[in-house]
């Protein structure tokens, strides 16, 4: 399994996931939120559940596909992370 640098994972969250959350749930275009527009097509509750499932799977997918090798560098004596 390939190693994923924890700094890349944090960058992934800040650069991709939080803007996705803002764009879909919080941002309004023509005074209507994007998730509400999707909710009109497929149903409001289904749209929110679908977005929640997609967001959570994008959040945890690096845990499934990569191994956090940086976390192995924990100083077990002091209990501090490498940074």
C-alpha positions in Angstrom: 0.0 0.0 0.0 1.3 3.4 -0.9 2.1 6.0 1.8 0.1 9.2 2.0 1.8 12.2 3.6 -0.5 13.7 6.3 0.2 17.1 5.0 -1.3 16.2 1.6 -4.4 14.8 3.3 -4.9 18.1 5.3 -4.4 20.0 2.0 -7.0 17.7 0.3 -9.5 18.6 3.0 -8.8 22.3 3.0 -8.5 22.7 -0.8 -11.2 20.3 -2.0 -13.6 19.1 0.7 -14.4 22.4 2.5 -14.9 24.3 -0.8 -17.2 21.5 -2.0 -19.2 21.8 1.2 -19.4 25.5 0.8 -20.4 25.4 -2.9 -23.1 22.7 -2.5 -24.6 23.5 0.9 -23.9 27.1 1.9 -23.5 29.1 -1.4 -26.6 30.6 -2.9 -27.1 31.2 -6.6 -30.1 33.3 -7.4 -31.1 33.1 -3.7 -31.4 29.3 -3.9 -28.8 26.9 -2.5 -27.4 24.3 -4.9 -28.6 21.4 -2.7 -32.1 22.9 -2.8 -32.0 22.9 -6.6 -31.0 19.3 -6.6 -33.6 18.6 -4.0 -36.3 19.9 -6.4 -35.3 17.2 -8.9 -34.9 14.1 -6.7 -36.4 15.1 -3.4 -35.1 17.3 -0.6 -34.3 14.5 1.9 -32.8 12.2 -0.7 -30.5 15.1 -2.0 -29.2 15.8 1.5 -28.7 12.1 2.3 -26.9 11.6 -1.0 -24.6 14.6 -0.4 -23.9 13.4 3.1 -22.9 9.9 1.8 -20.7 11.3 -1.0 -19.1 13.9 1.3 -18.3 11.3 4.0 -17.0 8.8 1.5 -14.7 11.4 0.0 -13.5 12.3 3.5 -12.6 8.7 4.4 -11.4 7.4 1.1 -7.8 8.3 1.7 -7.9 6.1 4.8 -9.1 3.2 2.7 -6.7 3.6 -0.3 -3.5 4.8 1.4 -1.5 4.1 4.5 -0.5 7.1 6.7 3.2 6.3 7.0 3.9 9.6 8.8 1.9 8.5 11.7 4.4 5.7 12.3 6.9 8.4 13.2 5.2 9.1 16.5 7.6 9.5 19.4 6.1 6.9 21.7 8.2 8.0 24.7 7.1 11.6 24.7 3.7 11.0 23.1 4.3 13.8 20.6 3.7 13.6 16.8 6.6 14.2 14.5 5.7 17.8 13.9 
